[in-house]
Structure formats: structure tokens, C-alpha cells
């Protein structure tokens, strides 16, 4: 890219580690995509190794942030702030992208401490600021925290128009900074698989799929309870993911008499083949930003059943002619799964929605937002 604002310094993507979350994968795909366009691109990491570390392209420079290995992720991100400030002064990046919620605060402070006036800070809100189960004080603290980082950011990226509108209302002092950008979820292989999707033959067992960490957010207890309500139907379920609730969910599956119908595969780095072999993707989450999994499944032509966990996803599915169900409502979720079994969803509208989240489209939009930020700076 010649005669561009990127020629006088690198573009940094800041990520805690190349772990097993969708956020980690997206940050790496964006860094790879920008590097492939000829932009000097770096990944700054606290930890070099992780589940998706082998995805990092050779032309992306990786720098490890010196960090005291004390406490958990949140403590380490705060302890490394002085080191990040020194790295900003040393390498003088044109901009730093935060991968998501977890790194927004530490980067905002580090950029401020660095004294750099040429490094733009672009934060990204990937999960709701407020979510179910928070105490009054936690809600107040999180609302303040994200307002603070928005004040010091040059741009605040959200994953949907709905989120951009929502946060602009909550933080009027930074309303003009909130911009929607699609994350890089959908690969060319996923779209290609959708071209050859075969519709499930009537009467054959439905192959159900759930993908995501087995944690409170994903609400697998409601999913298992829903499946227990439709045992008279022929189906099997595959669950991809790991987490601190895995043993509890496996126990619930056994006690519900579903052990022989549900297969737990653990973390899988590339779920694409599973999308291709499945008929219905079920998302039972309590809250999400704009989740990658249903968009990836849609690209392959897989049917979708989802809770109303994300306003952005709900709007997107509405455009494809689908309705979401209330969160934590096992009976409604069971009914939606049964309906999807009985009446196959049209795949063309689903795939059309997913194409907007291809890696190429996402990289294009992130570069547009980056150019917009640099032009204002």
C-alpha cells in the first residue's frame, strides 16, 4: 500500500494470548489480513503460545510484552502497563487495536502514560458492558470503566449497529467515536461448503451442534434441559468446547438420560468440518456481543436456533426470516429446535448474511476505520 498513512509506523494488534476464544482468532486473522495488504503489522502478546498460535502469519511481527507472572489475566494486564507504555515510546506505532473488552483499560492507560501523540488507540467492545447477574456495584464500576476507556480512545469499535447505537446513548461524551465493524469470522472454505450443502432427508435423525466454552455465559444447562424435552424425536448432539463447567454439564446429560445422544469433543481449533456435518447449530447463550459461531455455521448453510442473547444477532436473523427465543427458557428453546427439525430453514438468506463477515470484508472495513481514525488524528 503506497502513499498511505501506514508507511511511517506499524499497526499493532494487542492480544493477551493466542488462546481458544473467538476474540483471539479474530485478532490474529485481522493482523494476518492487514499484513497481506502490505501494511507493517505487529501482534503484541503477553503469552506467545496458545491454541491458535500457529495461525499467526510469518509476515506479522510478534513482540512479547514483559509481564510479571503474578495473579490472573486481569492482574497481569494491569502490571504490564508500564512495559506497554515503554514499547509504545520505542516502536511508535501509528495505531493500536485492542482485541476486545479485556485489554481496553490497560491499553488506554498505557497510551496515556507513554506520552505519545502519534499512536492512535482503537478499542473494541466484544461483549456487553452490562450482563445478567452483575451486582449494583459491579454494574456501576463496569459502566464507569468503559466510559473511561471511551474517553481516551480515538475510536470505539462495536460488532453491530445495534451496539454502536446503544453505547452512543450510554456514553454521550464519546457518542461520535462508536463505529460498527464486522469481525473476521467467515472463511472461504465455509462459504464453499455452503455451496454443496445437502438438505437433510425427512425422517433422518437431526444432527445438532453447539460450539463454545462450557461456562456460565453459554448456558449449557438450559440447552441440556431443552434437549431433555424432545427425547421422542430422533437427534444427536455434538458439543465443541471446554471450560470450568464441563463436568457439571456432562453429569446433567447423564442424569437426563442423554449421555448416549450427546458427544463432548472438547476444544476444536477448526469447527468447519463439524458445521458441514451438522443440520442445526444451537446457541443457548445468556449474553453475547455478536457471536462468531452462528455466523460461521450460517456460511456453511447450517440452520440456526439461537436465544435473544445479542441484539445484533437478533436483528441479523430477523433479516434472514428467523426469530430468536428468550434466554434461559428451556421450553422455548426446545420448541425452536423441534420447529427447525420439522421445517428446514432456507439457506440462501443465511449465507447472504454471513458473507458480510468474511475475512476479506472484515479486513477491508477495519482498514477503512483505521484510515478514518488516522485522518482525524
C-alpha positions as a printed NumPy array, in Angstrom:
array([[  0.   ,   0.   ,   0.   ],
       [  1.865,   3.093,  -1.228],
       [  1.392,   6.742,  -0.322],
       [ -0.681,   5.686,   2.656],
       [ -0.73 ,   6.812,   6.287],
       [  0.636,   3.38 ,   7.272],
       [  4.129,   3.988,   5.913],
       [  5.514,   5.768,   8.983],
       [  4.897,   3.192,  11.691],
       [  3.462,  -0.239,  12.401],
       [ -0.133,  -1.101,  13.131],
       [ -0.318,  -3.12 ,  16.346],
       [ -2.954,  -5.657,  17.344],
       [ -2.8  ,  -6.195,  21.1  ],
       [ -3.866,  -9.64 ,  22.331],
       [ -3.311, -11.277,  25.713],
       [ -2.599, -14.704,  24.205],
       [ -3.46 , -16.82 ,  21.154],
       [ -5.958, -18.826,  23.203],
       [ -9.101, -20.771,  22.382],
       [-11.561, -17.869,  22.258],
       [-13.132, -16.346,  19.178],
       [-11.631, -12.973,  20.149],
       [ -8.109, -14.427,  19.877],
       [ -8.744, -15.949,  16.482],
       [-10.247, -12.712,  15.128],
       [ -7.282, -10.589,  16.257],
       [ -4.856, -12.924,  14.511],
       [ -6.909, -13.06 ,  11.304],
       [ -7.068,  -9.25 ,  11.218],
       [ -3.316,  -8.945,  11.755],
       [ -2.677, -11.519,   9.027],
       [ -5.077,  -9.75 ,   6.669],
       [ -3.512,  -6.338,   7.149],
       [ -0.022,  -7.772,   6.695],
       [ -1.135,  -9.434,   3.451],
       [ -2.163,  -5.975,   2.179],
       [  1.391,  -4.698,   2.637],
       [  0.749,  -2.916,   5.952],
       [  3.505,  -3.215,   8.553],
       [  1.662,  -5.216,  11.195],
       [  2.598,  -6.426,  14.657],
       [  0.989,  -8.605,  17.339],
       [  1.847,  -7.703,  20.914],
       [  1.231, -10.637,  23.231],
       [  1.577, -11.369,  26.923],
       [  1.944, -15.072,  26.177],
       [  3.434, -16.419,  22.962],
       [  1.879, -19.864,  22.925],
       [ -1.731, -20.962,  22.755],
       [ -4.355, -22.953,  20.909],
       [ -4.35 , -20.777,  17.763],
       [ -0.744, -19.563,  17.859],
       [  0.076, -21.476,  14.692],
       [ -2.378, -19.269,  12.788],
       [ -0.066, -16.232,  13.009],
       [  1.326, -15.46 ,   9.552],
       [  5.13 , -15.27 ,   9.1  ],
       [  4.922, -11.648,   7.885],
       [  3.342, -10.494,  11.16 ],
       [  5.94 ,  -9.339,  13.697],
       [  5.31 , -10.793,  17.155],
       [  6.506,  -8.933,  20.249],
       [  6.148, -10.277,  23.775],
       [  5.244,  -7.731,  26.447],
       [  7.415,  -8.172,  29.587],
       [  4.902,  -9.061,  32.286],
       [  5.24 , -10.177,  35.925],
       [  3.609, -13.602,  36.047],
       [  1.548, -12.821,  39.132],
       [ -2.173, -13.411,  39.535],
       [ -4.608, -13.987,  36.709],
       [ -5.149, -12.291,  33.381],
       [ -6.673,  -9.097,  34.763],
       [ -3.831,  -8.533,  37.242],
       [ -1.172,  -9.253,  34.626],
       [ -2.71 ,  -6.796,  32.164],
       [ -2.556,  -4.079,  34.808],
       [  1.001,  -4.966,  35.902],
       [  2.282,  -4.755,  32.323],
       [  1.021,  -1.188,  31.748],
       [  4.48 ,   0.437,  32.269],
       [  6.063,  -2.058,  29.833],
       [  3.399,  -1.36 ,  27.199],
       [  3.962,   2.388,  27.627],
       [  7.7  ,   1.873,  27.05 ],
       [  7.007,  -0.228,  23.948],
       [  4.752,   2.493,  22.542],
       [  7.536,   5.051,  23.023],
       [ 10.12 ,   2.698,  21.488],
       [  8.249,   1.378,  18.436],
       [  5.992,   4.401,  17.801],
       [  3.053,   2.513,  16.243],
       [  0.6  ,   4.511,  14.176],
       [ -2.258,   2.754,  15.929],
       [ -3.004,   0.021,  18.45 ],
       [ -6.102,  -2.144,  18.123],
       [ -7.375,  -3.671,  21.355],
       [ -8.621,  -7.21 ,  20.679],
       [-11.599,  -6.758,  22.988],
       [-13.003,  -5.887,  26.393],
       [-10.223,  -7.428,  28.45 ],
       [ -7.418,  -5.189,  27.11 ],
       [ -9.227,  -1.871,  26.664],
       [ -8.443,  -0.419,  30.1  ],
       [ -4.757,  -1.326,  30.298],
       [ -4.113,  -0.008,  26.775],
       [ -5.936,   3.256,  27.443],
       [ -3.741,   3.898,  30.494],
       [ -0.532,   2.74 ,  28.769],
       [ -1.072,   5.001,  25.779],
       [ -1.703,   7.929,  28.143],
       [  1.443,   7.173,  30.182],
       [  3.547,   6.817,  27.031],
       [  3.027,  10.476,  26.209],
       [  2.744,   9.513,  22.548],
       [  0.653,  11.864,  20.458],
       [  1.117,   9.884,  17.234],
       [ -0.2  ,   6.49 ,  18.417],
       [ -3.948,   6.146,  17.956],
       [ -5.792,   3.84 ,  20.341],
       [ -8.727,   1.894,  18.886],
       [-10.726,  -0.012,  21.471],
       [-13.219,  -2.759,  20.698],
       [-16.232,  -3.829,  22.748],
       [-16.757,  -7.51 ,  22.007],
       [-19.045,  -8.483,  24.887],
       [-21.796,  -6.495,  26.598],
       [-20.614,  -3.944,  29.141],
       [-23.512,  -4.983,  31.371],
       [-24.62 ,  -8.598,  31.574],
       [-27.   , -10.688,  33.683],
       [-26.048, -11.44 ,  37.266],
       [-23.935,  -8.363,  37.995],
       [-24.343,  -6.636,  41.343],
       [-25.295,  -2.974,  41.511],
       [-21.711,  -2.006,  42.334],
       [-20.293,  -4.169,  39.553],
       [-22.667,  -2.535,  37.067],
       [-21.603,   0.918,  38.224],
       [-17.911,   0.004,  38.037],
       [-18.148,  -1.507,  34.557],
       [-20.198,   1.403,  33.247],
       [-17.561,   3.842,  34.552],
       [-14.659,   1.724,  33.27 ],
       [-15.863,   1.576,  29.676],
       [-16.793,   5.244,  29.755],
       [-13.244,   5.996,  30.892],
       [-11.656,   3.997,  28.079],
       [-14.046,   5.529,  25.534],
       [-12.923,   8.991,  26.643],
       [ -9.272,   8.15 ,  25.925],
       [ -9.838,   6.105,  22.765],
       [ -9.625,   7.622,  19.296],
       [-12.307,   5.213,  18.071],
       [-14.556,   2.645,  19.755],
       [-15.448,  -0.321,  17.579],
       [-18.565,  -2.411,  18.147],
       [-19.674,  -5.556,  16.364],
       [-23.121,  -4.374,  15.276],
       [-25.053,  -1.192,  14.544],
       [-27.297,  -2.033,  17.488],
       [-24.302,  -1.969,  19.852],
       [-22.95 ,   1.274,  18.37 ],
       [-26.323,   2.948,  18.903],
       [-26.607,   1.528,  22.422],
       [-23.198,   2.724,  23.623],
       [-23.568,   6.116,  21.994],
       [-26.641,   6.615,  24.196],
       [-24.874,   5.419,  27.356],
       [-21.734,   7.5  ,  26.715],
       [-22.857,  10.733,  25.07 ],
       [-19.435,  12.307,  25.712],
       [-17.958,   9.811,  23.22 ],
       [-21.016,   9.202,  21.016],
       [-19.226,  10.129,  17.792],
       [-16.477,   7.556,  18.464],
       [-18.68 ,   4.444,  18.314],
       [-18.472,   2.749,  14.934],
       [-19.663,  -0.674,  13.802],
       [-17.239,  -3.046,  12.114],
       [-17.726,  -6.712,  11.175],
       [-15.33 ,  -9.142,  12.783],
       [-13.451, -11.634,  10.621],
       [-15.374, -14.852,  11.134],
       [-16.214, -16.498,   7.824],
       [-13.579, -18.263,   5.728],
       [-13.684, -19.069,   2.038],
       [-13.848, -22.765,   2.953],
       [-17.022, -22.186,   4.974],
       [-18.741, -20.442,   2.069],
       [-17.589, -23.165,  -0.324],
       [-19.096, -25.848,   1.909],
       [-22.384, -23.985,   1.811],
       [-22.472, -24.353,  -1.976],
       [-22.635, -28.143,  -1.659],
       [-24.931, -28.363,   1.368],
       [-27.362, -31.268,   1.168],
       [-30.785, -30.863,   2.797],
       [-31.494, -33.442,   5.488],
       [-33.816, -36.151,   4.236],
       [-37.219, -36.315,   6.01 ],
       [-37.267, -38.817,   8.851],
       [-33.494, -38.992,   9.321],
       [-32.082, -38.074,  12.764],
       [-31.199, -34.393,  13.062],
       [-27.521, -33.72 ,  13.746],
       [-27.354, -30.902,  16.293],
       [-24.252, -28.888,  17.133],
       [-23.22 , -26.484,  19.906],
       [-19.885, -24.653,  19.873],
       [-18.398, -22.567,  22.67 ],
       [-16.703, -22.585,  26.037],
       [-18.621, -24.515,  28.668],
       [-19.119, -21.584,  31.015],
       [-21.972, -19.634,  32.584],
       [-22.229, -17.281,  29.604],
       [-23.038, -20.072,  27.134],
       [-25.782, -21.551,  29.369],
       [-25.41 , -25.223,  28.57 ],
       [-27.735, -26.169,  31.481],
       [-30.656, -24.649,  29.56 ],
       [-29.552, -26.427,  26.377],
       [-29.461, -29.83 ,  28.098],
       [-32.839, -29.138,  29.743],
       [-34.286, -28.258,  26.32 ],
       [-32.944, -31.423,  24.722],
       [-34.48 , -33.47 ,  27.537],
       [-37.901, -32.159,  26.445],
       [-37.599, -33.557,  22.894],
       [-36.273, -37.061,  23.533],
       [-39.11 , -38.579,  21.493],
       [-37.54 , -37.13 ,  18.352],
       [-34.545, -38.648,  16.547],
       [-31.483, -36.453,  17.087],
       [-27.867, -36.457,  18.209],
       [-25.85 , -33.545,  19.612],
       [-22.13 , -32.744,  19.351],
       [-20.652, -30.145,  21.708],
       [-17.338, -28.486,  20.825],
       [-15.703, -26.631,  23.68 ],
       [-14.16 , -26.915,  27.095],
       [-14.467, -24.959,  30.312],
       [-14.934, -24.981,  34.048],
       [-18.493, -26.344,  33.823],
       [-17.769, -29.321,  31.588],
       [-18.031, -31.994,  34.304],
       [-21.232, -30.432,  35.631],
       [-22.835, -30.407,  32.161],
       [-21.753, -33.979,  31.43 ],
       [-23.313, -35.028,  34.744],
       [-26.543, -33.216,  33.817],
       [-26.583, -35.008,  30.451],
       [-26.191, -38.379,  32.169],
       [-28.869, -37.683,  34.769],
       [-31.237, -36.548,  31.985],
       [-30.748, -39.837,  30.147],
       [-28.976, -38.136,  27.237],
       [-25.443, -39.484,  27.663],
       [-25.689, -41.733,  24.6  ],
       [-27.023, -38.906,  22.401],
       [-24.554, -36.119,  23.28 ],
       [-20.869, -36.241,  22.362],
       [-18.421, -33.869,  24.08 ],
       [-15.434, -33.262,  21.799],
       [-13.611, -30.609,  23.833],
       [-11.879, -27.661,  22.186],
       [-11.545, -27.952,  18.396],
       [ -9.344, -25.381,  16.635],
       [-11.288, -25.558,  13.366],
       [-15.008, -26.331,  13.715],
       [-15.652, -26.018,   9.965],
       [-15.976, -29.783,   9.28 ],
       [-18.498, -30.049,  12.116],
       [-20.63 , -27.26 ,  10.644],
       [-20.636, -29.153,   7.357],
       [-21.771, -32.401,   9.029],
       [-24.465, -30.78 ,  11.172],
       [-28.041, -29.812,  10.38 ],
       [-28.804, -27.31 ,  13.16 ],
       [-26.483, -25.082,  15.204],
       [-27.955, -24.281,  18.632],
       [-26.753, -21.185,  20.513],
       [-28.092, -21.126,  24.08 ],
       [-26.057, -18.183,  25.442],
       [-27.288, -15.783,  28.121],
       [-25.387, -12.857,  26.594],
       [-23.093, -12.197,  23.619],
       [-21.656,  -9.311,  21.637],
       [-22.05 , -10.577,  18.084],
       [-21.047, -14.242,  18.315],
       [-18.895, -15.843,  15.629],
       [-20.3  , -19.359,  15.828],
       [-23.779, -18.788,  14.315],
       [-22.309, -16.657,  11.525],
       [-19.768, -19.344,  10.659],
       [-22.492, -22.002,  10.689],
       [-24.758, -19.823,   8.513],
       [-21.977, -19.557,   5.928],
       [-21.972, -23.348,   5.551],
       [-25.754, -23.46 ,   5.168],
       [-26.36 , -24.89 ,   8.638],
       [-29.717, -23.976,  10.198],
       [-29.669, -21.754,  13.304],
       [-31.574, -21.802,  16.587],
       [-30.487, -19.031,  18.951],
       [-31.512, -17.243,  22.102],
       [-32.068, -13.491,  22.198],
       [-28.584, -13.075,  23.7  ],
       [-27.375, -10.392,  21.286],
       [-29.42 ,  -7.572,  19.793],
       [-27.083,  -7.508,  16.804],
       [-27.558, -11.218,  16.123],
       [-31.322, -10.959,  16.662],
       [-31.533,  -8.177,  14.049],
       [-29.401, -10.19 ,  11.643],
       [-31.524, -13.318,  11.997],
       [-34.686, -11.26 ,  11.556],
       [-33.335, -10.178,   8.159],
       [-32.961, -13.861,   7.295],
       [-36.551, -14.549,   8.38 ],
       [-35.721, -16.197,  11.731],
       [-36.818, -15.458,  15.288],
       [-34.754, -15.889,  18.436],
       [-36.09 , -17.295,  21.72 ],
       [-35.88 , -15.847,  25.252],
       [-32.706, -16.598,  27.205],
       [-32.855, -19.286,  29.922],
       [-36.162, -20.634,  28.594],
       [-35.692, -24.365,  28.036],
       [-39.227, -24.931,  26.79 ],
       [-38.982, -22.164,  24.164],
       [-35.563, -23.433,  23.062],
       [-36.883, -26.985,  22.758],
       [-39.796, -25.748,  20.66 ],
       [-37.486, -23.819,  18.327],
       [-35.228, -26.86 ,  17.851],
       [-38.236, -29.07 ,  17.103],
       [-39.558, -26.497,  14.631],
       [-36.198, -26.358,  12.833],
       [-36.259, -30.158,  12.576],
       [-39.754, -30.138,  11.064],
       [-39.34 , -27.152,   8.727],
       [-35.851, -26.827,   7.195],
       [-34.654, -23.221,   7.015],
       [-33.851, -21.612,   3.666],
       [-30.067, -21.473,   3.439],
       [-29.686, -18.663,   0.87 ],
       [-30.718, -15.812,   3.237],
       [-28.479, -17.22 ,   5.976],
       [-25.456, -17.414,   3.699],
       [-26.097, -13.921,   2.329],
       [-25.98 , -12.507,   5.866],
       [-22.803, -14.44 ,   6.686],
       [-20.903, -13.219,   3.621],
       [-20.685,  -9.732,   5.155],
       [-18.481, -11.265,   7.863],
       [-15.919, -12.862,   5.563],
       [-12.277, -12.337,   6.46 ],
       [-11.703, -10.177,   3.374],
       [-14.732,  -7.974,   4.066],
       [-13.728,  -7.59 ,   7.711],
       [-10.149,  -6.618,   6.908],
       [-11.455,  -4.068,   4.392],
       [-13.751,  -2.485,   6.98 ],
       [-11.099,  -2.416,   9.71 ],
       [ -8.7  ,  -0.686,   7.34 ],
       [-11.405,   1.843,   6.449],
       [-11.976,   2.567,  10.147],
       [ -8.224,   2.814,  10.69 ],
       [ -7.82 ,   5.299,   7.832],
       [-10.759,   7.278,   9.246],
       [ -9.089,   7.397,  12.664],
       [ -5.709,   8.427,  11.288],
       [ -7.277,  11.131,   9.131],
       [ -8.958,  12.64 ,  12.206],
       [ -5.711,  12.459,  14.167]])
